[in-house]
Amino acid sequence: MQARLHACAACHGVHGEGTDNDYFPRLAGKPADYLFNQLVAFRDGGRSYPPMNYLLAYLPDAYLKQIAVYLSRERPPYPPPAAPSADAATLARGKQLVMQGDPALKVPACAACHGQALTGMEPAIPGLVGLHADYISAQLGAFRYGTRSTAPPNCMHDIAAHLGDRDITAVAAWLSAQNAPADPTPAAPSPLPLACGSVPH
Amino acid sequence: MRKLRLLTERQPPLAGLAHRLPLNRVPLIPRLVVATVCCVAAVSASAADARAPTAASAPAAPLTHAQLIAKGEYLARAGDCIACHTNPSGKPFAGGRPMDTPFGTLFTPNISSDKETGIGNWTAAQFYRMMHEGRSYDGTLLYPAMPFAEYTKVTRADSDAIYAFLMSTTPVHQPNRPHELRFPYNQRSLLLGWRTLYFRAGQFQPDPRQSVEWNRGAYLVEGLGHCSMCHTTINALGGSQQSKAFQGGLIPMQNWYAPSLTSNAEAGLGDWSIADIVALLRTGVSSRGAVYGPMAEVVNDSLQYLSDDDVRAMAVYLKSLPGHANEVDRSPPSQYVSEQAARLAPLGKKIYDAQCAVCHAVDGRGRAPDFPPLAANPSIEMHSAVNPIRMVLNGGYPPGTHLNPQPFGMPPFAQSLSDEEIAAVVTYIRTAWGNHGTPVSDREVNELRAAPLF
């Protein structure tokens, strides 16, 4: 399978570890259904990024599923996180939103769905460690403005719409500064605080 | 394959393209929404019926209605109706697909069986007139983005089968979106002039001196397949230049070069075997090369569903197209060209050996069919360098077809190589191993970074 995925490795690394580029995220170890959903979304237009839309345009579901399963089983080491670029108060706010959420904003903790270790949750919620701050904030912005969509209900749209720009900056800054845990395995499925269309019930 | 004949200008820069998606998406990527299992069944059931090119074949028993629909579905695949008449995120045959042109935007019409917004109230005769004469049910002239100059060759019986199939599709209530063309291009009377110059109505006439197979291939290539929409150069007025039929041409707006299909050995299919051509068209890959860009879509949506016999017939016909010496520039390279090649080739070789040879081999022979050869590959060395530059910039996957469901992909290098580095490596592969291509400049590379991807 690795030989079939040279086209992916150019930006996402041979083992899906991601690269230095802020916008070429780590894929390795994310739950297979999450990766499959993203591949389908790039193919069918749920996510807009022309280089990905172009590469996936004529690949059938069965193949995308195999690619997703393959990458979900990869376990390359995480690079050390970048030094935090935000001030202490911003990082504290980011940690609060990620680990506790903000009931006043109707925003649950990121960790409630993405796992206490932030390594994602089976079968379809991605890990958040090992991503760059610019990538995280760009995704929250895309969810907010609808350029990244999911099967309804689009829970991430609702969450991103409740977050202000400063909160998004804080979440992205804190997440991108975290060391990966020793065990990168996604968490086992558990009930979610809100309904998400991309996660089977 | 869609090609807008009225277009002669370059695509506007990519700037903002991502923000305009999906509405202004360049119509490269149709979505396959119909159940493929049904289609495969229909192909096997209908291939025998569909094989007969014209009335020249032996009379067959009348088809049941179900057989007629199955035959029509197969023929609609051969004509690739679904590609243009389905929006990527929309329902099959409901139309609405935007086709950007320098003159404005065309939106393909709904051809589902909906009586109000589709063609559910059309008669078979009106449908045939549309196919044969390029006129809508009420006589309105069609824009030649609809390939009626090719579909005019389709027999009445085949048109009736396609009509029966479309009438069997799920009705989708979706009003047609008016074209957004600027004056004077929104004046359909202009089309009268275009038709006088470039359109001759007329059903395919078999050549009795040729085999049944050849005639079947000619019927499919020149008719439903509408191959010449892309593979024949269009002139400034947007008409196909018949004197250069099938000699290849740049596809306006999309910025891919549709290569020559003639028997010229260097530019065309002259030294391709029938088996190579059949493999390429049915599976998307072959020992000589793989499909990419717009042709990947054609294989994905149309050709992979055709029977081996039909694709073989198309290959037989294509192999019979005469080559022309003028397809290849045999004049000695200018001093400038030679200097460019000499200057860029060493850097190109260095990049090639480090990043390309692992798949395409140091000697450019590749490892067919998954890693195409670059040596003696017309796609690489033909006079237009657009395709090799774009493949290096953007990479690409051949389509995942029934016969090649897990294709190997070419990586993109736009993000890791500079314009000069890409110019160097493309110059190298176009001139190494006996290839007769010309050098490319970093400016050409830079311009193609803005070419539409999706």
Boltz contact constraints between the chains, C-beta under 6 A:
constraints:
  - contact:
      token1: [A, 4]
      token2: [B, 408]
      max_distance: 6.0
  - contact:
      token1: [A, 6]
      token2: [B, 411]
      max_distance: 6.0
  - contact:
      token1: [A, 7]
      token2: [B, 395]
      max_distance: 6.0
  - contact:
      token1: [A, 7]
      token2: [B, 409]
      max_distance: 6.0
  - contact:
      token1: [A, 7]
      token2: [B, 410]
      max_distance: 6.0
  - contact:
      token1: [A, 7]
      token2: [B, 411]
      max_distance: 6.0
  - contact:
      token1: [A, 10]
      token2: [B, 411]
      max_distance: 6.0
  - contact:
      token1: [A, 10]
      token2: [B, 412]
      max_distance: 6.0
  - contact:
      token1: [A, 45]
      token2: [B, 22]
      max_distance: 6.0
  - contact:
      token1: [A, 45]
      token2: [B, 88]
      max_distance: 6.0
  - contact:
      token1: [A, 45]
      token2: [B, 89]
      max_distance: 6.0
  - contact:
      token1: [A, 48]
      token2: [B, 18]
      max_distance: 6.0
  - contact:
      token1: [A, 48]
      token2: [B, 21]
      max_distance: 6.0
  - contact:
      token1: [A, 50]
      token2: [B, 453]
      max_distance: 6.0
  - contact:
      token1: [A, 50]
      token2: [B, 454]
      max_distance: 6.0
  - contact:
      token1: [A, 53]
      token2: [B, 454]
      max_distance: 6.0
  - contact:
      token1: [A, 54]
      token2: [B, 453]
      max_distance: 6.0
  - contact:
      token1: [A, 54]
      token2: [B, 454]
      max_distance: 6.0
  - contact:
      token1: [A, 55]
      token2: [B, 397]
      max_distance: 6.0
  - contact:
      token1: [A, 57]
      token2: [B, 29]
      max_distance: 6.0
  - contact:
      token1: [A, 58]
      token2: [B, 296]
      max_distance: 6.0
  - contact:
      token1: [A, 58]
      token2: [B, 300]
      max_distance: 6.0
  - contact:
      token1: [A, 58]
      token2: [B, 399]
      max_distance: 6.0
  - contact:
      token1: [A, 59]
      token2: [B, 397]
      max_distance: 6.0
  - contact:
      token1: [A, 59]
      token2: [B, 400]
      max_distance: 6.0
  - contact:
      token1: [A, 60]
      token2: [B, 400]
      max_distance: 6.0
  - contact:
      token1: [A, 63]
      token2: [B, 400]
      max_distance: 6.0
  - contact:
      token1: [A, 63]
      token2: [B, 405]
      max_distance: 6.0
  - contact:
      token1: [A, 63]
      token2: [B, 406]
      max_distance: 6.0
